[in-house]
């Protein structure tokens, strides 16, 4: 299956996920719900914008939902793999860490490019990573 077909499927899935996540996680909080929906519309537009670059899904130019991202800690060089998932997904990924796109790491990685530095705010402080590899899985 070509990258273009998979991306069309991804965008269709995203429309459904937006509705489900919007209701499940934000419910009646209109301010947060609107901010989330706006962010996801912007995400969808970025995917469409990069569509011509996204034919090789084993080497994506930017992090998408459902992609697997290899990052390296700038502080200690530790490498980790994260799969960016929907918060409504029930996933067991074995050796991979699942990161909801609503989590601090998911938000920080979404739409970032390979070799781009990323800062993640955590309760322990800011952690800096460099993106080494992005693939759609």
DSSP file (Angstrom, degrees, kcal/mol; ACC not computed):
  #  RESIDUE AA STRUCTURE BP1 BP2  ACC     N-H-->O    O-->H-N    N-H-->O    O-->H-N    TCO  KAPPA ALPHA  PHI   PSI    X-CA   Y-CA   Z-CA
    1    1 A X              0   0    0      0, 0.0     2,-0.0     0, 0.0     0, 0.0   0.000 360.0 360.0 360.0 135.4    0.0    0.0    0.0
    2    2 A X     >  -     0   0    0      1,-0.1     4,-2.2    54,-0.0     5,-0.2  -0.271 360.0-115.1 -74.6 160.5    1.4    3.4   -0.9
    3    3 A X  H  > S+     0   0    0     52,-0.6     4,-2.3     1,-0.2     5,-0.2   0.859 115.5  56.5 -60.0 -36.7    2.2    6.1    1.5
    4    4 A X  H  > S+     0   0    0      2,-0.2     4,-2.0     1,-0.2    -1,-0.2   0.907 107.5  47.2 -65.1 -41.1   -0.5    8.3    0.0
    5    5 A X  H  > S+     0   0    0      2,-0.2     4,-2.3     1,-0.2    -2,-0.2   0.929 112.6  49.5 -65.6 -44.9   -3.2    5.7    0.6
    6    6 A X  H  X S+     0   0    0     -4,-2.2     4,-2.4     1,-0.2    -2,-0.2   0.881 110.0  51.4 -61.8 -37.6   -2.1    5.2    4.1
    7    7 A X  H  X S+     0   0    0     -4,-2.3     4,-2.5     2,-0.2    -1,-0.2   0.879 107.3  52.2 -68.6 -36.3   -2.1    8.9    4.8
    8    8 A X  H  X S+     0   0    0     -4,-2.0     4,-2.1     2,-0.2    -2,-0.2   0.925 111.7  47.1 -62.3 -42.7   -5.7    9.2    3.4
    9    9 A X  H  X S+     0   0    0     -4,-2.3     4,-2.8     1,-0.2    -2,-0.2   0.899 110.3  53.5 -63.2 -40.0   -6.7    6.4    5.8
   10   10 A X  H  X S+     0   0    0     -4,-2.4     4,-2.4     1,-0.2    -2,-0.2   0.917 109.1  47.8 -60.5 -44.8   -4.8    8.2    8.6
   11   11 A X  H  X S+     0   0    0     -4,-2.5     4,-1.6     2,-0.2    -1,-0.2   0.881 112.1  49.5 -66.5 -38.0   -6.7   11.4    8.0
   12   12 A X  H  X S+     0   0    0     -4,-2.1     4,-1.4     2,-0.2    -2,-0.2   0.929 112.1  48.1 -64.7 -44.6  -10.0    9.6    7.9
   13   13 A X  H  X S+     0   0    0     -4,-2.8     4,-2.8     1,-0.2    -2,-0.2   0.900 107.1  58.0 -60.0 -40.7   -9.1    7.8   11.2
   14   14 A X  H  X S+     0   0    0     -4,-2.4     4,-2.8     1,-0.2    -1,-0.2   0.875 100.8  55.3 -60.1 -39.8   -8.1   11.2   12.7
   15   15 A X  H  X S+     0   0    0     -4,-1.6     4,-1.4     2,-0.2    -1,-0.2   0.923 112.3  43.0 -59.6 -44.2  -11.6   12.7   12.0
   16   16 A X  H  X S+     0   0    0     -4,-1.4     4,-2.2     1,-0.2    -2,-0.2   0.917 114.2  50.4 -66.4 -43.9  -13.2    9.9   14.0
   17   17 A X  H  X S+     0   0    0     -4,-2.8     4,-3.2     1,-0.2     5,-0.4   0.882 104.7  58.3 -63.8 -38.7  -10.6   10.0   16.8
   18   18 A X  H  X S+     0   0    0     -4,-2.8     4,-2.3     1,-0.2    -1,-0.2   0.927 109.1  44.6 -56.7 -46.6  -11.0   13.8   17.1
   19   19 A X  H  X S+     0   0    0     -4,-1.4     4,-2.0     2,-0.2     5,-0.2   0.930 116.2  46.0 -64.6 -45.6  -14.7   13.3   17.9
   20   20 A X  H  X S+     0   0    0     -4,-2.2     4,-2.7     2,-0.2     5,-0.2   0.941 117.3  41.9 -64.3 -48.8  -14.1   10.4   20.3
   21   21 A X  H  X>S+     0   0    0     -4,-3.2     4,-2.8     1,-0.2     5,-0.6   0.898 111.0  57.4 -66.9 -40.0  -11.3   12.1   22.2
   22   22 A X  I  X>S+     0   0    0     -4,-2.3     4,-1.2    -5,-0.4     5,-0.7   0.922 115.9  35.0 -56.6 -46.7  -13.0   15.4   22.3
   23   23 A X  I  X5S+     0   0    0     -4,-2.0     4,-0.8     3,-0.2    -2,-0.2   0.920 120.8  46.9 -74.0 -44.7  -16.0   13.9   24.0
   24   24 A X  I  <5S+     0   0    0     -4,-2.7    -2,-0.2    -5,-0.2    -3,-0.2   0.880 125.5  25.3 -68.7 -40.0  -14.2   11.4   26.2
   25   25 A X  I  <5S+     0   0    0     -4,-2.8    -3,-0.2    -5,-0.2    -1,-0.2   0.689 134.3  27.4-102.8 -20.7  -11.4   13.6   27.5
   26   26 A X  I ><<S+     0   0    0     -4,-1.2     3,-2.9    -5,-0.6     7,-0.2   0.643  74.3 161.6-117.6 -20.7  -12.8   17.1   27.4
   27   27 A X  T 3<<S-     0   0    0     -4,-0.8    -1,-0.1    -5,-0.7    -2,-0.1  -0.058  76.6  -4.6  43.3-113.6  -16.6   16.7   27.7
   28   28 A X  T 3  S+     0   0    0      1,-0.1     2,-1.7    -5,-0.1    -1,-0.3   0.403 100.6 108.9 -95.0   1.7  -18.2   19.9   28.7
   29   29 A X    <>  -     0   0    0     -3,-2.9     4,-2.6     1,-0.2     5,-0.2  -0.606  47.3-178.2 -79.2  88.5  -15.0   21.9   29.1
   30   30 A X  H  > S+     0   0    0     -2,-1.7     4,-2.6     1,-0.2     5,-0.2   0.828  73.3  54.9 -62.7 -35.7  -15.5   24.1   26.0
   31   31 A X  H  > S+     0   0    0      2,-0.2     4,-2.0     1,-0.2    -1,-0.2   0.960 115.1  37.5 -64.5 -51.1  -12.3   26.0   26.3
   32   32 A X  H  > S+     0   0    0      2,-0.2     4,-2.6     1,-0.2    -2,-0.2   0.883 116.4  54.0 -67.2 -38.1  -10.0   22.9   26.4
   33   33 A X  H  X S+     0   0    0     -4,-2.6     4,-2.6    -7,-0.2    -2,-0.2   0.925 110.1  46.5 -62.2 -45.3  -12.2   21.1   23.9
   34   34 A X  H  X S+     0   0    0     -4,-2.6     4,-2.3     2,-0.2    -1,-0.2   0.900 112.3  50.3 -64.3 -41.6  -11.9   24.0   21.4
   35   35 A X  H  X S+     0   0    0     -4,-2.0     4,-2.3    -5,-0.2    -2,-0.2   0.916 112.4  47.7 -63.3 -43.0   -8.2   24.3   21.9
   36   36 A X  H  X S+     0   0    0     -4,-2.6     4,-2.4     2,-0.2     5,-0.2   0.944 112.1  48.6 -62.0 -48.9   -7.8   20.5   21.3
   37   37 A X  H  X S+     0   0    0     -4,-2.6     4,-1.9     1,-0.2    -2,-0.2   0.879 111.7  49.9 -62.2 -38.2  -10.0   20.6   18.2
   38   38 A X  H  X S+     0   0    0     -4,-2.3     4,-2.3     2,-0.2    -1,-0.2   0.913 110.1  50.5 -65.4 -42.9   -8.0   23.5   16.8
   39   39 A X  H  X S+     0   0    0     -4,-2.3     4,-2.2     1,-0.2    -2,-0.2   0.901 111.4  48.2 -61.7 -40.9   -4.7   21.8   17.5
   40   40 A X  H  X S+     0   0    0     -4,-2.4     4,-2.5     2,-0.2    -1,-0.2   0.840 109.2  52.4 -72.6 -32.0   -5.9   18.7   15.7
   41   41 A X  H  X S+     0   0    0     -4,-1.9     4,-2.3     2,-0.2    -1,-0.2   0.912 110.6  48.6 -65.5 -41.1   -7.2   20.7   12.7
   42   42 A X  H  X S+     0   0    0     -4,-2.3     4,-2.1     2,-0.2    -2,-0.2   0.898 110.4  51.8 -63.7 -40.3   -3.7   22.3   12.5
   43   43 A X  H  X S+     0   0    0     -4,-2.2     4,-2.3     2,-0.2    -2,-0.2   0.942 109.1  50.0 -59.3 -48.3   -2.2   18.8   12.7
   44   44 A X  H  X S+     0   0    0     -4,-2.5     4,-2.3     1,-0.2    -2,-0.2   0.895 110.0  50.6 -58.9 -42.1   -4.4   17.6    9.9
   45   45 A X  H  X S+     0   0    0     -4,-2.3     4,-2.4     1,-0.2    -1,-0.2   0.880 109.2  51.2 -64.3 -38.3   -3.4   20.6    7.7
   46   46 A X  H  X S+     0   0    0     -4,-2.1     4,-2.2     2,-0.2    -2,-0.2   0.894 108.5  51.3 -66.3 -39.5    0.3   19.9    8.3
   47   47 A X  H  < S+     0   0    0     -4,-2.3     4,-0.4     2,-0.2    -2,-0.2   0.937 112.1  46.7 -61.8 -45.4   -0.2   16.3    7.3
   48   48 A X  H >< S+     0   0    0     -4,-2.3     3,-0.9     1,-0.2     4,-0.3   0.899 111.1  52.7 -62.2 -40.2   -1.9   17.4    4.1
   49   49 A X  H 3< S+     0   0    0     -4,-2.4     3,-0.4     1,-0.2    -1,-0.2   0.877 114.3  41.2 -62.9 -39.2    0.9   20.0    3.5
   50   50 A X  T >X S+     0   0    0     -4,-2.2     3,-2.1     1,-0.2     4,-0.7   0.391  82.6 110.0 -89.4   3.5    3.6   17.3    3.9
   51   51 A X  G X4 S+     0   0    0     -3,-0.9     3,-1.3    -4,-0.4    -1,-0.2   0.848  74.0  54.8 -51.0 -42.0    1.7   14.7    1.9
   52   52 A X  G 34 S+     0   0    0     -3,-0.4     3,-0.3    -4,-0.3    -1,-0.3   0.733 110.6  47.0 -66.4 -20.9    4.1   14.9   -1.1
   53   53 A X  G <4 S+     0   0    0     -3,-2.1     3,-0.4     1,-0.2    -1,-0.3   0.480  97.8  74.6 -93.7  -4.7    7.0   14.2    1.2
   54   54 A X    <<  +     0   0    0     -3,-1.3    -1,-0.2    -4,-0.7    -2,-0.1   0.035  56.0 106.2-104.1  26.6    5.3   11.3    3.0
   55   55 A X  S    S+     0   0    0     -3,-0.3     2,-1.0     1,-0.2   -52,-0.6   0.857  75.0  59.7 -74.2 -33.4    5.5    8.5    0.3
   56   56 A X    >   -     0   0    0     -3,-0.4     3,-1.5     3,-0.2    -1,-0.2  -0.793  65.9-178.6 -96.9  96.2    8.2    6.6    2.2
   57   57 A X  T 3  S+     0   0    0     -2,-1.0    79,-3.6     1,-0.3     3,-0.4   0.547  74.9  68.6 -76.5  -5.9    6.6    5.8    5.5
   58   58 A X  T 3  S+     0   0    0      1,-0.3    -1,-0.3    77,-0.2    76,-0.1   0.565 111.3  32.6 -85.0  -7.5    9.7    4.1    6.9
   59   59 A X  S <  S-     0   0    0     -3,-1.5    -1,-0.3    74,-0.1    76,-0.2  -0.528  82.7-174.7-146.6  72.5   11.5    7.5    7.0
   60   60 A X        -     0   0    0     74,-1.6    74,-0.2    -3,-0.4    54,-0.2  -0.362  25.8-141.7 -72.6 147.7    9.0   10.2    7.7
   61   61 A X  S    S+     0   0    0     -8,-0.2    53,-0.8   -11,-0.1     2,-0.3   0.760  86.3  23.4 -78.2 -24.7   10.0   13.9    7.7
   62   62 A X  B    S-A  113   0A   0     51,-0.2     2,-0.4   -12,-0.1    51,-0.2  -0.947  90.8 -95.3-138.9 158.8    7.8   14.7   10.7
   63   63 A X        -     0   0    0     49,-2.0    48,-2.7    46,-0.4     2,-0.3  -0.609  44.4-176.8 -77.3 126.4    6.3   12.9   13.7
   64   64 A X    >   -     0   0    0     -2,-0.4     3,-1.8    46,-0.2    20,-0.3  -0.774  38.7 -85.4-114.9 162.8    2.7   11.8   13.1
   65   65 A X  T 3  S+     0   0    0     -2,-0.3    20,-0.2     1,-0.3     3,-0.1  -0.520 120.0  27.0 -63.3 137.8    0.2   10.0   15.3
   66   66 A X  T 3  S+     0   0    0     18,-3.3    71,-1.8     1,-0.3    -1,-0.3   0.440  97.0 123.0  80.6   5.5    0.9    6.3   15.0
   67   67 A X  E <   -B  136   0B   0     -3,-1.8    17,-2.5    69,-0.2     2,-0.5  -0.634  60.9-129.2 -92.1 157.5    4.5    6.8   14.1
   68   68 A X  E     -BC 135  83B   0     67,-3.6    67,-2.2    -2,-0.2     2,-0.5  -0.919  25.2-162.9-105.3 128.7    7.4    5.3   16.1
   69   69 A X  E     -BC 134  82B   0     13,-3.4    13,-2.6    -2,-0.5     2,-0.6  -0.940  11.2-154.5-119.4 128.7   10.0    7.8   17.1
   70   70 A X  E     -BC 133  81B   0     63,-2.6    62,-3.2    -2,-0.5    63,-1.5  -0.909  23.8-179.9 -99.8 123.7   13.6    7.1   18.2
   71   71 A X  E     -BC 131  80B   0      9,-2.9     9,-2.3    -2,-0.6     2,-0.4  -0.845  19.2-147.1-121.6 158.8   14.9    9.9   20.5
   72   72 A X  E     -BC 130  79B   0     58,-2.3    58,-2.0    -2,-0.3     2,-0.3  -0.994  23.5-120.7-126.4 130.2   18.2   10.4   22.2
   73   73 A X  E  >  -B  129   0B   0      5,-3.0     4,-2.0    -2,-0.4    56,-0.3  -0.522  13.9-150.7 -67.0 127.7   18.5   12.2   25.5
   74   74 A X  T  4 S+     0   0    0     54,-2.4    -1,-0.2    -2,-0.3    55,-0.1   0.826  93.7  54.0 -68.5 -30.8   20.8   15.3   25.1
   75   75 A X  T  4 S+     0   0    0     53,-0.6    -1,-0.2     1,-0.1    54,-0.1   0.942 131.0   3.5 -70.4 -49.5   21.9   15.0   28.7
   76   76 A X  T  4 S-     0   0    0      2,-0.1    -2,-0.2     0, 0.0    -1,-0.1   0.416  90.8-116.7-124.7   2.3   23.0   11.3   28.9
   77   77 A X     <  +     0   0    0     -4,-2.0     2,-0.1     1,-0.2    -3,-0.1   0.506  57.1 155.9  77.4   3.0   22.8    9.9   25.3
   78   78 A X        -     0   0    0     -6,-0.1    -5,-3.0     1,-0.1     2,-0.4  -0.424  32.8-143.6 -65.2 135.4   20.1    7.3   26.3
   79   79 A X  E     +C   72   0B   0     -7,-0.2     2,-0.3    -2,-0.1    -7,-0.2  -0.822  21.6 176.3-103.6 141.9   18.0    6.2   23.3
   80   80 A X  E     -C   71   0B   0     -9,-2.3    -9,-2.9    -2,-0.4     2,-0.5  -0.982  21.8-139.4-141.2 151.6   14.3    5.4   23.6
   81   81 A X  E     -C   70   0B   0     -2,-0.3    16,-1.9    14,-0.3     2,-0.4  -0.949  19.9-174.7-112.4 132.5   11.5    4.5   21.2
   82   82 A X  E     -Cd  69  97B   0    -13,-2.6   -13,-3.4    -2,-0.5     2,-0.6  -0.981  16.4-150.8-124.3 137.5    8.1    6.0   21.6
   83   83 A X  E     -Cd  68  98B   0     14,-2.7    16,-2.9    -2,-0.4     2,-0.6  -0.951  21.2-136.9-103.3 123.6    5.0    5.1   19.6
   84   84 A X  E     + d   0  99B   0    -17,-2.5   -18,-3.3    -2,-0.6     2,-0.3  -0.704  36.3 171.1 -83.0 119.8    2.7    8.1   19.4
   85   85 A X  E     - d   0 100B   0     14,-2.2    16,-2.2    -2,-0.6    17,-0.3  -0.778  38.0 -94.1-127.3 166.4   -0.9    6.9   20.0
   86   86 A X    >   -     0   0    0     -2,-0.3     3,-1.6    14,-0.2    14,-0.1  -0.558  32.9-125.2 -74.6 145.5   -4.4    8.2   20.6
   87   87 A X  T 3  S+     0   0    0      1,-0.3    -1,-0.1    -2,-0.2    13,-0.1   0.708 112.6  59.1 -65.0 -17.0   -5.3    8.6   24.2
   88   88 A X  T 3  S+     0   0    0      2,-0.1    -1,-0.3   -71,-0.0     2,-0.2   0.537  85.1 102.9 -88.2  -5.9   -8.4    6.4   23.4
   89   89 A X    <   -     0   0    0     -3,-1.6     2,-0.7     1,-0.0    -4,-0.1  -0.533  62.7-149.2 -76.6 141.3   -6.2    3.5   22.2
   90   90 A X        +     0   0    0     -2,-0.2     2,-0.4     2,-0.0    -3,-0.1  -0.905  35.9 173.1-107.2  99.8   -5.7    0.5   24.4
   91   91 A X        -     0   0    0     -2,-0.7     2,-0.4     2,-0.0     7,-0.1  -0.860  34.4-173.2-121.4 145.4   -2.2   -0.6   23.4
   92   92 A X        +     0   0    0     -2,-0.4     5,-0.1     1,-0.1    -2,-0.0  -0.967  15.0 173.0-127.8 114.0    0.4   -3.0   24.5
   93   93 A X    >   -     0   0    0     -2,-0.4     3,-1.7     3,-0.3     2,-0.4   0.235  26.5-142.8-113.3  12.7    3.6   -2.4   22.5
   94   94 A X  T 3  S+     0   0    0      1,-0.3    -1,-0.3     0, 0.0     0, 0.0  -0.472  85.0   6.2  66.0-117.4    6.2   -4.7   24.1
   95   95 A X  T 3  S+     0   0    0     -2,-0.4    -1,-0.3     2,-0.1   -14,-0.3   0.620 115.2  90.5 -77.1 -13.2    9.6   -2.9   24.1
   96   96 A X  S <  S-     0   0    0     -3,-1.7     2,-0.5   -16,-0.1    -3,-0.3  -0.563  74.7-129.6 -85.2 147.7    8.1    0.4   22.9
   97   97 A X  E     -d   82   0B   0    -16,-1.9   -14,-2.7    -2,-0.2     2,-0.4  -0.845  21.1-137.7 -90.3 127.5    6.8    3.1   25.2
   98   98 A X  E     -d   83   0B   0     -2,-0.5     2,-0.5   -16,-0.2   -14,-0.2  -0.739  20.7-171.1 -84.3 132.7    3.3    4.3   24.2
   99   99 A X  E     -d   84   0B   0    -16,-2.9   -14,-2.2    -2,-0.4   -12,-0.0  -0.962  17.3-136.7-128.0 113.9    3.0    8.0   24.3
  100  100 A X  E >   -d   85   0B   0     -2,-0.5     3,-1.5   -16,-0.2     6,-0.5  -0.355  20.8-123.7 -61.5 145.2   -0.5    9.6   23.9
  101  101 A X  T 3  S+     0   0    0    -16,-2.2    -1,-0.1     1,-0.3   -15,-0.1   0.570 114.4  56.8 -70.2  -4.9   -0.4   12.6   21.7
  102  102 A X  T 3  S+     0   0    0    -17,-0.3    -1,-0.3     4,-0.1   -16,-0.1   0.538  89.5  94.2 -95.8 -10.0   -2.0   14.5   24.7
  103  103 A X  S <> S-     0   0    0     -3,-1.5     4,-3.1     1,-0.1     5,-0.3  -0.329  92.9-105.2 -76.0 163.0    0.9   13.5   27.0
  104  104 A X  H  > S+     0   0    0      1,-0.2     4,-1.9     2,-0.2    17,-0.2   0.908 122.3  43.3 -56.2 -43.6    3.9   15.9   27.5
  105  105 A X  H  > S+     0   0    0      2,-0.2     4,-2.1     1,-0.2    -1,-0.2   0.905 114.8  50.2 -70.4 -39.5    6.2   13.8   25.3
  106  106 A X  H  > S+     0   0    0     -6,-0.5     4,-2.2     2,-0.2    -2,-0.2   0.934 112.2  46.6 -62.5 -46.8    3.5   13.3   22.7
  107  107 A X  H  < S+     0   0    0     -4,-3.1    -1,-0.2    -7,-0.3    -2,-0.2   0.898 113.5  49.8 -60.8 -40.9    2.7   17.0   22.5
  108  108 A X  H  < S+     0   0    0     -4,-1.9    -1,-0.2    -5,-0.3    -2,-0.2   0.861 116.0  41.1 -68.3 -35.6    6.4   17.8   22.3
  109  109 A X  H >< S+     0   0    0     -4,-2.1     3,-2.5    -5,-0.1   -46,-0.4   0.807  83.7 113.1 -84.0 -30.4    7.1   15.3   19.5
  110  110 A X  T 3< S-     0   0    0     -4,-2.2   -46,-0.2     1,-0.3     3,-0.1  -0.188  94.2  -3.5 -54.8 126.0    4.1   15.8   17.3
  111  111 A X  T 3  S+     0   0    0    -48,-2.7    -1,-0.3     1,-0.3     2,-0.2   0.536  98.1 136.1  68.6  11.9    5.0   17.3   13.9
  112  112 A X    <   -     0   0    0     -3,-2.5   -49,-2.0     1,-0.1    -1,-0.3  -0.551  49.1-123.9 -84.6 157.4    8.7   17.7   14.8
  113  113 A X  B >   -A   62   0A   0    -51,-0.2     3,-1.8    -2,-0.2    18,-0.3  -0.566  30.5 -81.9-101.8 161.5   11.4   16.8   12.3
  114  114 A X  T 3  S+     0   0    0    -53,-0.8    18,-0.2     1,-0.3    -1,-0.1  -0.330 116.9  17.7 -57.8 141.3   14.3   14.4   12.4
  115  115 A X  T 3  S+     0   0    0     16,-3.2     2,-0.3     1,-0.3    -1,-0.3   0.385  94.3 132.9  72.4  -0.4   17.4   15.9   14.1
  116  116 A X    <   -     0   0    0     -3,-1.8    15,-1.5    15,-0.1    -1,-0.3  -0.629  59.2-122.4 -80.7 134.9   15.2   18.6   15.7
  117  117 A X  E     -E  130   0B   0     -2,-0.3     2,-0.4    13,-0.2    13,-0.2  -0.529  28.4-162.4 -74.6 145.9   15.7   19.2   19.4
  118  118 A X  E     -E  129   0B   0     11,-3.0    11,-2.9    -2,-0.2     2,-0.5  -0.994   8.9-153.4-132.6 134.5   12.6   18.7   21.6
  119  119 A X  E     -E  128   0B   0     -2,-0.4     2,-0.5     9,-0.2     9,-0.2  -0.933  10.0-165.7-109.2 130.6   12.0   19.9   25.1
  120  120 A X  E     -E  127   0B   0      7,-2.9     7,-2.6    -2,-0.5     2,-0.5  -0.964  13.1-142.0-118.4 122.4    9.6   18.0   27.3
  121  121 A X  E     +E  126   0B   0     -2,-0.5     2,-0.3     5,-0.2     5,-0.2  -0.726  31.2 167.5 -83.1 124.0    8.2   19.5   30.5
  122  122 A X  E >   -E  125   0B   0      3,-1.7     3,-1.7    -2,-0.5    -2,-0.0  -0.830  52.5-102.1-126.9 167.3    7.9   16.9   33.2
  123  123 A X  T 3  S+     0   0    0     -2,-0.3     3,-0.1     1,-0.3    -2,-0.0   0.793 124.7  53.9 -59.3 -25.8    7.3   17.1   37.0
  124  124 A X  T 3  S-     0   0    0      1,-0.3    -1,-0.3     3,-0.0     2,-0.3   0.507 125.1 -91.9 -85.9  -4.6   11.1   16.5   37.4
  125  125 A X  E <   - E   0 122B   0     -3,-1.7    -3,-1.7     2,-0.0     2,-0.4  -0.767  64.6 -29.2 124.3-171.7   12.0   19.3   35.1
  126  126 A X  E     - E   0 121B   0     -2,-0.3     2,-0.4    -5,-0.2    -5,-0.2  -0.681  51.5-163.0 -86.4 130.4   12.7   19.9   31.4
  127  127 A X  E     - E   0 120B   0     -7,-2.6    -7,-2.9    -2,-0.4     2,-0.4  -0.944   7.8-149.1-112.1 133.9   14.1   16.9   29.5
  128  128 A X  E     + E   0 119B   0     -2,-0.4   -54,-2.4    -9,-0.2   -53,-0.6  -0.880  18.3 176.8-107.7 134.0   15.8   17.6   26.1
  129  129 A X  E     -BE  73 118B   0    -11,-2.9   -11,-3.0    -2,-0.4     2,-0.4  -0.882  22.5-142.6-127.3 160.0   15.8   15.0   23.3
  130  130 A X  E     -BE  72 117B   0    -58,-2.0   -58,-2.3    -2,-0.3     2,-0.5  -0.990  26.4-124.4-119.1 134.3   17.0   14.9   19.8
  131  131 A X  E     +B   71   0B   0    -15,-1.5   -16,-3.2    -2,-0.4   -60,-0.2  -0.681  32.7 172.3 -81.3 122.6   14.9   13.0   17.2
  132  132 A X  E     +     0   0B   0    -62,-3.2     2,-0.3    -2,-0.5   -61,-0.2   0.818  61.6   6.4 -97.8 -39.1   16.9   10.3   15.5
  133  133 A X  E     -B   70   0B   0    -63,-1.5   -63,-2.6   -20,-0.1     2,-0.4  -0.999  52.5-167.8-151.5 144.8   14.4    8.4   13.5
  134  134 A X  E     +B   69   0B   0     -2,-0.3   -74,-1.6   -65,-0.2     2,-0.3  -0.993  16.0 165.2-134.7 126.3   10.7    8.6   12.6
  135  135 A X  E     -B   68   0B   0    -67,-2.2   -67,-3.6    -2,-0.4     2,-0.5  -0.997  34.2-123.2-140.4 148.4    8.8    5.7   10.9
  136  136 A X  E      B   67   0B   0    -79,-3.6   -69,-0.2    -2,-0.3   -70,-0.1  -0.754 360.0 360.0 -89.4 128.9    5.1    5.1   10.5
  137  137 A X              0   0    0    -71,-1.8   -70,-0.2    -2,-0.5    -1,-0.1   0.386 360.0 360.0-135.4 360.0    3.9    1.8   11.9
